[in-house]
Amino acid sequence: MFGKDMLGKLSQMQQAAEESKKRLAQIIVEGEAGGNLVVVSLNGNKEMKSVKINTDHKLMEQEDLEDLLCVAMQRALEKATAIHDQEMMASARNMMPGM
């Protein structure tokens, strides 16, 4: 069913995917909210790396902080998704020219 050529290509694709994941792990994106009151950092694999809350600012209500965390997380996730998708498309183009 699978020839040696097909198995070789599958192995190459798996190796390329692993290399892409390694590159994406090194890319850090941030999403912020409230004028940098909350900053969320993710890597290109969409793994959370940190959450920073500016404690110099006056205390805010829990609900406000929760809202800012959601906004910052969504912004970081959108950036991480864009970078992830670009990397995967580039990897696929390298494996399948003309795509």
Legacy VTK file of the C-alpha trace (Angstrom):
# vtk DataFile Version 3.0
C-alpha trace
ASCII
DATASET POLYDATA
POINTS 99 float
0.000 0.000 0.000
2.755 2.454 0.955
5.895 2.409 -1.121
9.322 3.294 0.209
8.986 6.704 -1.403
5.733 7.416 0.451
7.173 6.269 3.787
10.206 8.480 3.215
7.980 11.488 2.538
5.921 10.790 5.663
9.117 10.619 7.708
10.294 13.922 6.208
6.950 15.545 7.003
7.105 14.328 10.594
10.644 15.664 10.973
9.633 19.027 9.457
6.676 19.251 11.864
8.957 18.585 14.842
11.404 21.256 13.663
8.524 23.717 13.307
7.332 22.956 16.838
10.855 23.612 18.158
11.027 26.962 16.345
7.558 27.929 17.582
8.532 27.101 21.169
11.186 29.833 20.955
8.804 32.551 19.740
7.087 34.524 22.510
4.073 36.761 21.865
2.267 39.010 24.313
-1.287 40.165 24.672
-2.006 43.160 26.877
-5.060 44.858 28.265
-5.772 47.981 30.235
-2.728 49.849 28.998
-0.354 47.055 30.087
-2.078 46.513 33.433
-2.274 42.846 32.428
0.180 41.140 30.055
-0.111 37.493 29.006
2.771 35.724 27.230
2.420 32.622 25.067
4.848 30.815 22.824
4.163 30.004 19.173
2.781 26.607 20.210
0.076 28.449 22.185
1.559 27.412 25.532
1.184 29.957 28.326
4.521 31.264 29.557
3.550 34.040 31.968
0.897 36.378 33.292
1.960 39.775 34.611
-0.281 42.095 36.585
0.933 45.640 37.198
0.743 46.023 40.955
1.783 49.690 40.821
-1.713 50.577 39.704
-4.424 51.172 42.274
-6.334 48.078 43.274
-9.188 47.199 41.001
-12.293 45.117 41.387
-11.971 41.374 40.834
-14.414 41.505 37.922
-12.338 44.194 36.182
-9.161 42.149 36.611
-10.893 39.044 35.265
-12.082 41.003 32.215
-8.565 42.334 31.569
-7.113 38.823 31.876
-9.595 37.538 29.299
-8.809 40.356 26.871
-5.031 39.942 27.259
-5.279 36.172 26.840
-7.402 36.494 23.703
-4.961 38.986 22.166
-1.985 36.753 22.921
-3.803 33.704 21.559
-4.646 35.512 18.315
-0.978 36.438 17.831
0.241 32.939 18.694
-2.297 31.387 16.320
-1.201 33.654 13.458
2.466 32.778 13.983
1.655 29.081 14.350
-0.409 29.064 11.144
2.329 30.911 9.205
4.952 28.407 10.347
2.787 25.413 9.447
1.998 26.832 5.999
5.678 27.524 5.344
6.544 24.003 6.412
3.844 22.533 4.155
5.002 24.647 1.194
8.539 23.355 1.656
7.278 19.779 1.561
4.814 20.300 -1.289
6.064 22.872 -3.791
3.353 24.656 -5.738
0.962 24.732 -2.783
LINES 1 100
99 0 1 2 3 4 5 6 7 8 9 10 11 12 13 14 15 16 17 18 19 20 21 22 23 24 25 26 27 28 29 30 31 32 33 34 35 36 37 38 39 40 41 42 43 44 45 46 47 48 49 50 51 52 53 54 55 56 57 58 59 60 61 62 63 64 65 66 67 68 69 70 71 72 73 74 75 76 77 78 79 80 81 82 83 84 85 86 87 88 89 90 91 92 93 94 95 96 97 98
